[in-house]
Amino acid sequence: MKRSLVTVKTLTAQMRAQGRIELPPGALITPAAADWLRGTRTPVQPAPAAEVTVDAGPRVNVVGDAANPVVSMLLPALERRRNVRFLPCHGHMTGLLAAITVASEDLAKCAQRRAIALLRDGAIVNCVANHQLGVRAALVTRPAALYELMRRLGLNFLILETERLAVRQMQALMDTFLDGELGQEAVIADVLDGRRPAPTPHIAGPHTERVVC
């Protein structure tokens, strides 16, 4: 007997059409869809069945609120092409901090893994995530800034504010972030690793690279 595959797209389509979730008996639920279910208060009939493993490269941890319509819109596209683990924040600070911690711990285990936060306000994530070992997080609004952060900082935790960007802009930023190569300048790496103090400020000379602060 053929078993139905349930994805985030399946769940969000049901929610739009009928306002509830109905799972076929014995359905295979993708990991991101199972996480989405745990992050929403929507009643489910019947209970979730077995999950199916998706092998689509290094894991991408996605932090967000399952009730945020932008998150529900972006997750299916990511899930189709990536190995997504959705970490719902449940709409409150405790859940958000727990999700950041789980995502950060996962990044520390493997240099190939990355994390994305999709939130209305990303300032707290930016601050808290950068205090975690091995995490280099940044709130990004422009593609040009993203390129620099990936090339020079080795950005591995992308933070996007759903109230400030259009869906297509967020999709483009996420694709660039997940497809691009990460680098890190030696002087930045040394400061982050505590091998040397931050450079002493000085007046720029004719051969000094200028940085807009």
Disulfide bonds with the S-S distance in Angstrom:
none
